[in-house]
Amino acid sequence: MERQGFTAAGAMPADWLQGTFLGRAAMAQGPSPILVRHGEAFDMSGVAPTVSALIQARAFDPAAGRSLGSPDSLDLLSPIDLQCVKASGVTFAVSAIERVIEERARGDAQAAAAVRGRLEERIGGSIRRVVPGSSEAAALKAALIDDGMWSQYLEVAIGPDAEIFTKSPVLATVGWGAEIGVRSDSTWNNPEPEVVLIVDATGAVVGATLGNDVNLRDFEGRSALLLGKAKDNNASCSLGPLIRLFDDGFGMDDVRSAHVDLVIEGEDGYRLTGSSSMDQISRDPDDLVRQTLSEHQYPDGFALFLGTLFAPTEDRDEPGRGFTHKPGDVVTISSDRLGRLVNRVTTSAAAAPWSMGIGALMSNLAERGLLAPGRVA
């Protein structure tokens, strides 16, 4: 997939004309926040220079922006800018089981099948029914410890505290149509299709988008202390196509009931499909937001990945090796109310280098006269 212009028909949800969408686009002068409503795109940089500031000001009136006409062929960037990028892990039962498999197999894909069968036999049904932090969860934990099957991943799956980590530095995420990176020294990895909440500085959820929280199963499987190296690499986090803002027609209940579909298409003719149903999540999205905010502030807001049900176990090449990416794979993540996020896989070393950090963005905004006194970036 060569990077092509964004088209609403190919990326936006079927009901996009009824919703309000927020994002960023590359303009000749630099990145600008955009608003899309009723089929028309608006440059909102004259209202607020960043998406973060636009959200804080609740400045969602397209009449205050500059019309760009149809959103087709916009050069979309990641729809967030100054927000921190957080992620919650092991929020689905299947995800919990797969993390335990990674840990028990020590990152060895060939050893995973035997571990998977043994673990499913012992806890597969129980973990799907238990409420995290409940007395039933404590009883299951005690039984697993007695059986020698306890794991740090099961602790965050059914214990009182969710796994919340920082996925990516500010401004390092990539958007629709960009290449997404996998470490060149990883031999066992997969995409993680997720719904991502957009939260403002007060802790209010203002909208949602789609994301790919690329996962290196070999690195994290060898040691959970390698989570940072497994998760935060060049171009390893994609978001988009745009943020769908909450309104009377779309809200948290739509997130809770969302279905997220995944298609992986390789240059070798390989094709894999999968799906996640958010109604199977073990922790409510509002609780994950609350735990992210516990004893921490985010003055520019944050994006929160909600976790995934998808854990590919189908063999791609050798029997017993499971799935892993190959350069050139096209990953399409879609959901009826959020649209389609499409990225081609490359290595983090070969992906376009991250060059616009906070300092460079502030310099660009200043040169454009968008940081006048009294304006919030």
Residue, then its C-alpha position, 0 to 999 in steps of 0.5 A: m500500500e503506497r500512501q494515498g490520499f485519505t478518502a471518506a468513503g474508504a475510511m470513515p464510518a457509514d454514518w459519518l455525515q451524522g457525526t462530528f470528527l476531530g483530527r490533524a492534517a498536514m498543511a503546507q505551513g505545518p500540522s493543523p487541527i481539523l474538524v469534519r462535520h456534515g461532509e465538510a472539513f475545516d481547518m481549526s488552527g485559527v481557533a486553537p493551534t492544537v487538538s489538545a487545546l481545541i478539546q480543552a476549549r470545546a471549540f467544535d463550531p465549524a463556523a469558526g474554522r476555515s473550510l477545506g471542502s471535502p475531507d477527501s485527499l487530506d494528508l491525515l496525521s495521528p489525530i492527537d498531538l500534546q496528549c499523553v498516550k496511555a494503554s491498559g493491558v490484559t483487559f480481556a480474558v483471552s488476552a490474559i491467557e495469551r500473556v501467561i502463555e508468553e510468560r510460560a513459553r519464555g517468548d518461544a512461539q513453538a512452546a506456546a501451544a502446549v502451555r495454551g492447552r494446559l492453561e485453558e484446561r485449568i482456568g479458561g472458563s473461570i477467568r471469563r466469568v470472574v469480576p476483577g477485584s471481587s471475592e470470587a477473583a480472590a478465591l480464583k487467585a488462591a486456587l491458581i497459586d496452590d496449583g502453581m499457575w499464578s502469573q503477574y498477568l493474571e494479577v492485573a486481569i482479575g486483581p483490583d488494579a488494572e495494568i496502565f502503562t505509557k505506550s508512546p511519547v507525545l507526538a510520536t504516534v502515526g496516523w491513517g495510511a502511515e507505515i507502522g513499525v515493528r522492531s527489526d530484532s523481533t521474531w514473534n509479534n502481532p497487531e493489537p486492534e483497539v478502541v482508544l478513548i480521548v480524555d480531556a484535562t478534567g478526566a472527561v471522555v470526549g470521544a474515541t478513535l481506533g488504534n494499533d498497539v503493536n505487540l512484541r510477544d517475544f520481548e515481553g514474553r521473556s520478561a515483563l520488565l521488557l514492556g517498555k522496549a516491546k511497546d515503545n519503538n519508532a512508529s509502533c503506535s497508530l491512531g485514526p482515522l479521526i476522533r469521533l466526538f461524543d454527542d447525542g448519537f454516539g457515546m460511551d455505550d457505543v464504545r462498550s458495545a463496539h465490535v473491532d475487526l482486523v484484517i492482515e494481508g501479506e505480500d505473500g498472499y497471506r490473509l488473517t482476520g479477527s475481531s474483538s467485542m468490547d462487551q467482553i471486556s473485563r473492566d469497564p472503560d470508565d473504571l480504566v479512565r479512573q485508574t489512569l487518573s488515580e494520583h496523576q494529572y494530565p493537563d493536556g489530556f490523554a489517549l487511552f487504549l482499552g486493550t484487545l481480545f485479539a490474540p492470533t494463534e494461527d500458524r503463518d509459516e512453520p507449524g507451532r510457530g503461530f503468527t508473526h508480521k512480515p514487512g509489507d503486511v497491510v493491517t486494517i482495523s475497522s469498527d462500524r461507528l469509528g471507521r477504518l485505520v489502515n497501515r502497512v508494516t515495516t521495521s521501526a528502523a526502516a520507518a520514517p524517523w520521528s522528527m517533530g517533537i514538542g520543541a519543533l511543533m512549538s517553533n512551527l506554531a510560533e512562526r505561523g503566529l498561532l502562539a499569540p499571548g493568551r492563546v493556549a497551545 
